[in-house]
Amino acid sequence: MEENKNIDKKSLKFLKGKNTDWDELAKDCVSFANAQGGFIYIGIEDAATLPPEKQKIADRNQPDIIQKNIAQRTINVSVAVTIETAENKAEFLKVQIFRNAQTIASTTDGKYYVRVHDECKPIPPDEMARLAADKNAFVWEEQITKKVPASQYDESKRINFLREVRNSQRVSSFIKEMSDDEILDFYFIQKNGYLTNLGILWIGKRNDRASLLYPPAIQVIRFDDKDEKVWKLLLDDYFANPKELLEKVLNDVPDWQESVEVSEGMFRKNIPFFPIEVVRELVVNALVHRTYTTRGDVFINIYPDRMEIHSPGRLPFGVTPKNILSQSIRRNEHLSKVFYDLGLMEKEGSGYDLVYAKLLGSGKPLPTVIETNERVTVIVKKQFVSKEVVRLMDKASSEFTLKQKELISLGLLAQQQSYTALEISSILNQNEEVGLRNWLGRLIDLELVIKTGKGKGTQYAVNPEFIRKINFKGKTNLKNIEDYRLEELIFKDLTAYPNSAFSEIHQRIGLEINQFKIKRMLKSMVESNILISEGQRKWTKYSIKQSM
């Protein structure tokens, strides 16, 4: 039980009677209420999974005290506080914060916060409208303002939906055994005798679907090298529900069949320019996470060198192009549930993992995500980094059955040969060493990746032995230079250019070499009396020590 977007932990020492920081607790509750809701466990330390043994809640009125103080300091926040007993028989306090689906929560002094990953972040004034739009998106699914009777459905779409639910491996037997109406109620397809907006979207008739404020429509357009339109598939007649729209995109666009042949000895393997799994996941994201209260079609633009998927609206609040791999927030909760249960999308938080893994596993660059005030654009390049990288990734995947995160990490290293810990952490949006270790997984134990250096100088690279084993012919650079060769390189450089500063040495011997690795080597050479240094900090100059 680690702290994340739904869980926070505090020591029992947080409760100090009259000296308790109730404002801090109120702020945390507001942040959960404005996000997905969550739990605050008081009595469990940050690094622990259970409360300390024999811990007891001495004051049995503590739940009432906590609830009263939160209510006095917050607006539009609903909580439930209970005393719980853990597996080790120790007690702790559980504060459950319910998601505020319709209004924005705040503290009584007018401050707004939202939970992003494992942090409570303030909401800037210019982002308030965005958060409000996300709240409206959640309400939109359950609205019955069109007053379409629950009996006014498309017969074939209703039959297909119920059959797919009962045949899905992701749906529990408890739900499958429900009656037809109970299943439709469970998925918020109908409510109080009427079809919800979600119900109209999925099983409604064409005329009712077209009358929704902004029903989904997709345009697939192919351009030539002069940016002229040469082919178009329009899916804007409102006959199809979201699942049928997705199937038409996947089945009716011939571009997904194009591939390049990669040879491996006597065998040949075709690698698609646009992996169908990547197309599926990105189109699903465009359908599931768009704001249905915002006008605009989904555009899939195919150019000679790339594919662009444009989705109306911005990313869900808390998600940015930088953290999109590690941060997942469902904007349309019930639509996401339907897509997931019918096997149309990956589980929450793993969609972009799949996109990254498929692209890197195919030797392709990472996708580019661009967010503007009106839409989100995802760009997937058509070209490959190199066929050699494709061969390396294919060999590693077939031999070691790598997990998605391991595949992503190895793919990044294969394309660049090596990264420092800071560089790869930045790409993966991991601020802590533990998070980075989770992404690297077994790569070091399997001897696919080697780790050198310490601290800021830590460097990760594909194991040269594995590279030689598969006869990999990648680019040659100095990123992975061994220490003894680096020492020789520095020695030769200072022989030609004595009394040089670090920046001058770095510039001459190669900027691709990790600066911390060079600094470590300079320090070692000074301590070994190979070099002498004069000056301090950035004014330090190095020269070769002359022998007596």
Protein Blocks (a to p, Z undefined) as FASTA:
>chain_A
ZZdfkbccddfklpgojmpcfklmmmmmmmmmmmnopaddehiafkbcbdcehiacfblm
lmmmmmmmmmmmcghiacdddddddfkopacddddddddfkbccddfkopacddehjacc
dddfklmmmmmmmmmmmmmmmpcklopafklccfklmmmmmmmmmmpmkbcfklmmpcfk
lmmmmnomagghiacfklmmmmmcfklmmmpmbdcddddddddfkopafbdcddfeomac
fklmmmmmmmmmmklmgccdddehjbccdddfbdfklmmmmmmmmmmmpcfkbgcddddd
ddfkbccdddedjddehiafklmmmpccdfblmlmmmmmmnopaccehilmmmmmmmmmm
nopacddddddfkbccddddfbdfbfklmmmmmmmmmmnopafklmmmmmmmmmnopacf
klmmmmnopabfklmmmmnmmmmmnomaccedehjlpccdddfklmmmnopacdddfklg
cfklmmmmmmmmmmmmghiafklmmmmnopkbcfklmmmmmmmmmmnomaccedehjlpc
cdddddZZ
